[in-house]
Amino acid sequence: MNKIHIYKDIAGQYRWRLVASNGEKVAASEAYVSKAGAIESANKVKIWASTAIIVDDTLVKTSLIGFLGR
């Protein structure tokens, strides 16, 4: 089962990390002063990721370079 772990870093701030069912760490947050802030961020990521689309910016950059004649 995939899990989002909330933890305290060595500076005493709160962070979250997304861990896949195989134990691989696949995403991590910035630092939050409060545990509530880290939890709120993790919940937002759960919602946003479920509706996100994948945008391949490498194709866009290549297309723009060709368009600009470079």
ABEGO torsion letter per residue (X at the ends): XBBBBBBBBAAGBBBBBBBBAAGBBABBBBBBABAAAAAAAAAAAAAAAAABBBBBAAAAAAAAAAAAGX
